[in-house]
Amino acid sequence: MSATPLTLPMFIGMFLNWGLFGILLVQVYIYFSVFSKDRTWWKALVVLIVFLEVVETFSSTKDMIQIFGTGWGNMNTLDDVGWAWFSVPVMGAIIAFVCQSFYGWRIYIIGQSPFFFALVLLVSLVQLAAGIWTGATATWLATTSLADLLIVFGTMFYLRRSTDPEFTSKRTNSLISRLIMLTAETGVVCALCALVDLVLFAKLKGTNWHLSVCIELSKIYSNSILLIFNSRAHMGHGCNTDDYSVNLSNSTFRTGSFRTRVPTVASQIEIGVHVSNDHYRDSLGKKMDV
């Protein structure tokens, strides 16, 4: 058997892994530059994700150095598991669990549904246990995909349900649609990557083609989290009009009034975007948490 089905997928996976790691570092730099006053536990979450990704990246790189460097040409090197048991399934499952728990918490804040949050957490715990205990198996990848899909549909459902169509303006509906689209895109990408990995693992046994996706799978989750955080940033050319941010949280719109049900500081999550205030100039003059 040619060594290509064993080595080429690992090369592709490692190439993408380092590329996504670079993108992640850029996103982290943007986050701490723009949102330096974010809540402490949000910043701690970002630091935790970066720490886990550094461990995953360098443990994966260690094996690649042995395969494509010091052990190049030695077929026995391909049979050596090395750190792959740790860097791919274990670290991938841990990072996925951290990200999926965060998404589940967001759904709880938006929809106030402990049952749905518990369901997402339970499925994510199953994939975590499968990843740590058995490695790159169908159970790990299938439950990872299931958790991602639950997060997508849960966020879309509860976010739509939390608004009163008689009160919300076209601009607010546009912001909600943008947030739903962002959640759907990031969640679906994570789920599709896990499903592709599952199909390659199940159909192409005896090869490493599933590693072309599996090695960088954790980076997709990490980048999706930073994308959600950084989506609040407004980027554009300087202008004379004042800007403010409209934040979407677990608040409930009241028909005919700007009164909202605002959660406690510990539980509130702000997921917003900056928009020009000319549309609301007559009704709002400052940042509104909705």
Order of alpha helices (4+ residues) and beta strands (2+ residues): alpha-alpha-alpha-alpha-alpha-alpha-alpha-alpha-beta-beta-beta-beta-beta
